[in-house]
Amino acid sequence: MKSILKYSAIGLLAWSCWGCSKLNETPYSSIYTENFYKTSEDAEAGLAAVYSKLADLYSGPSPLIVADFSADQIYPRPVVGRDTYTLFSFDPQYSAVVSFSRGNESPLDIWNNSYSGIENANWILLKVPNTVMTNATRKNQIIGEAYFLRAFFHWMLTKNFGDVVIRTKASQTLTDAYVAKSPKADVYKQIFQDLDSAELYLPDYSPAMVKGRPSKQAAQALHAKAALYAENYAMALQQAEKVINAGSGAGLMDNYQDVFDVAKEDQARKENLWAFESESVAGGRTTQIMSLYGPANSAAPAYGNSSYGSAFVYPSFFRSFDPKDKRRALLDTTYTNKQNVKVPQASITPITKEGVLMRKYADPNSIGNAHASNIPILRVADVYLIAAEAEARLNGATGNAYTYINKIRARAGLDPLTGGLGKEAFIAAVLQERSWELFGEGDRWYDLSRTDTYLQVASKAVNDVFPVRAPQKRNKYFPIPQSEVNANDLLDQNPDWQ
């Protein structure tokens, strides 16, 4: 089945506002005229341009690198500026990553591609309602996907930068490009409004859906997660339970490892409600993530045909797993090389004797750097843990809260969570379960920042490669790229970074 992410149309839809650093350019392309959006093909091309920004994000992939290298699970080899997130040594200019041409792995990439995606979505929402299409169902789906994607990009921005610019108008004049920041609470209101609209237009999950497109359940899952981050726990629980009780066929895979098996990605979409659909075939969009995680010199065929040994798992995180936890099987302390010889842990990497490899995104049939391993963005397992946390925050450690978390623990091969926990102890257990369940998926840093535990937790996540880490209060959010602040007189730098 074809993936929507294969069809980029970015060559047609070349201009987008970002944040808005390109204010010297005419703020519209010739494609955004009355001569475009006349046909269904125009509408599909416009939507493909929105998806192209998602592909640009995850090819880097900045959503994983920025979050995971800042938290307590995964660290980079200390080269090419990637260690700035681990060491919290970046500045508003993002000088190190810019100097090493690694902007695609940085918050710069998140800011630019998110606002580009929002701009392209705004044109869809402006023009497609008046486009003549014989297939009314597909027309509604295009509108629903645009609302969903606009919500996703705004969420990506606010969880990384806090107060950000809300953009709901296509940039038809230069004046449209100048917009001030809005409080985070207002950003979430817009996200919820867009997701309510998306839910009205999107279809229920079905195995027959074109991969890469969101379903109604994906919109509900994003709604639940955004509400959790906004501390609207009643909304988070309501939306999570919609997904859990939908009866649409979406649900957990029986085997945790199958969720990440590149050969089983079609079956795994029942759990991976929405993912970056990486493709190694010609014309597809891929990601470099597995090339970073595999051992150096492409030494382990099971990981892929090209890998650099650029990122590893903290030994303390590996040791935090119960040995019988099935999720730990996706972390390796040895690997088998091309000569079919087992390489011991001490020889995994020259930078430490305690190297631990992460193989959630392994693709033994990769074509060079092109891996076909999907990157989950919204998983049903995440939704169960959202429901458990939201229920506990509202009502304490109830039977329902235990049911939700134990569903995840049972699949992992663990005993049910200890009964009789108090509210705070239960919530802490859910956050720990999230760490074990969602490691390497660009999630953990936001759990630490939204709960204001990043100062304590990240400072303790050290090893012989990074023996000292000193996050500061200002690191809760990343600085807005200074180039954007300089270009827009209405845009202020985050207060802690001024």
JONORDA-V239530 format. One line per field, one symbol per residue. phi: phi as a letter, one per 40 degrees, with the letter a starting at -180 (. if undefined). psi: psi as a letter, one per 20 degrees, with the letter a starting at -180 (. if undefined). burial: I if it has 9 or more other ideal C-beta (glycine too) atoms within 8 Angstrom, else O. A space follows every 50 residues. Layout:
phi = ???
psi = ???
burial = ???
//
This chain:
phi = .cccccbcfcccbccacfbacccccccabcccbccbfcbccccccccdcc cccccccccdbdcccccccccbbbbcccafgccccccfbcbccfdccccc fbdcbbddccccccccccdccccdccbcdbccbcccccdccdcccccccc cccccdccccbgcbccbbbcccbcccccbccbddccccdcdccccdcdcc ccccdacccccgccbdccccccccccccccgccccdcdcccdccbcgchc icccbdcccbcdcbccccccccdaacccbccdgcbbbcccccccccgfcb dccicaabgbaacddccdccccdcccccccbbbaabcccgbcccdcbcac cacbcbcbbcbcacbcbgccbbccbcbbbcddccccccccccccbgccdc ccdcccccccccgbcdcdcgccdccccccccccccccbdgbgbcdccccc cfbccccccccbaccbcbbbcbdccdbcccdccccccbccbccddcbc
psi = pqphihngjhhgmhqqhdiniliiqplqrihmriirkhrhhgghgghhhg hhhghhgihgohhgggghiibkgqqqpmrkihihghiljrrhilgghghj lkhijrhghggghghgggghhhhghghhhjpophnhghghgggghggghg gghhghghihicprppojpqnirhhhhoprqqqhhhghggghghhggghh hqrqqqiiqpqiqqrhhgghghggghhghjknhggggghghgghjhkiiq aqqhpghhhjohikhghiihgnhpronqpirpirpaqjghhhhrrqklio hhhripqiliqrpphhggiiqphjohhiijppjrrpahjkppprgijgqi iqilppqpkhkqnikqncioqjpqopgoqhgggghgggggghhgjamrhg ghgghhgghghijqqqqprjqrghhgghhghhhhghhjqjkkhghhhggh jkjhggghhinraignippmqrhijhqqqpphhgghioiipqqpgij.
burial = OOIIIIIIIOOOIOIIIIIIIIIOOOIIOOOIOOOIIOIIOIIIIIIIII IIIIIIIIIIIIIIIIIIIIIIIIIIIIOOIIIIIIIIOIOIOIOIIIOO OIIOIIIIIIIIIIIIIIIIIIIIIIIIOOIOIOOOOIIIIIIIIIIIII IIIIIIIIIIIOIIIIIOOIIOOOOIIIIOOIOIOIIIOIIIOIIIIIIO IIOOIIOOIOIIIIIIIIIIIIIIIIIIIIOIIOIIIIIIIIIIOIOIOI OIIOOIIIIIIIOOIOOIIIIIIIIIIIIIOOOIIIIIIIIIIIIOOIII OOIIIIIOIIIIIIIIIIOOIOOOIIIIOIIOIIIIIOOOOOIOIOOIIO OIOOIIIIIIIIIIOIOOOIIIIIIIOIIIIIIIIIIIIIIIOOOOIIOO IIOIIIIIIIIIOIOIIOOOIOIOIIIOIIIIIIIIIIIIIIIIIIIIII OOOIIOIIIOIOIOIIOOIOIOOIIIIIIIIIOIIOIIOOIOIIOOIO
//
